Amino acid sequence: DDALTDHLNKRGDPDVNLNTILSAIQDCGMQTRTYASVQGDEEICLVRTPPQILGAFCEANGVELELDEKKLEKTCCLGSDSHEIPAAPVPHDPKACKYLPYSHIFAPYD
C-alpha cells in the first residue's frame, strides 16, 4: 500500500523493525495482534482490516466477491419489493450443468 510505504519513508528509519511496521499498519487504521511461535523463534502478527477500509479498497480496485449462494437463491426465489425486483427462480438441470444455479457467482463489492 502506498500509504504504508509513505509512512515508513517519512520516519527515516534505516532499520525497519517489527515495531516500526506495526506502528505504520496501525496508523493506517488496521488492527494488529502479535504473539510468539510455539518454538519461540518467530514473531507472528495477525492483521485485521476494519470493514470500511476493506470495502473502500475493494471498491477502488474492482474486487469481486463470491455471493452467498443461500442468500442469492432466497432473493431470486422471493424477489425484492424494496428494489422492485420480481421473483425469478433458476431451475437446476444436472444434465446441462454440474454446478448449482446459485453457486460460483461473483459480483463487485458494493
Summary of the structure (lengths in Angstrom):
residues: 110
radius of gyration: 22.0
end to end distance: 21.2
largest distance: 63.2
contacts: 212
relative contact order: 0.12
helix: 37%
strand: 18%
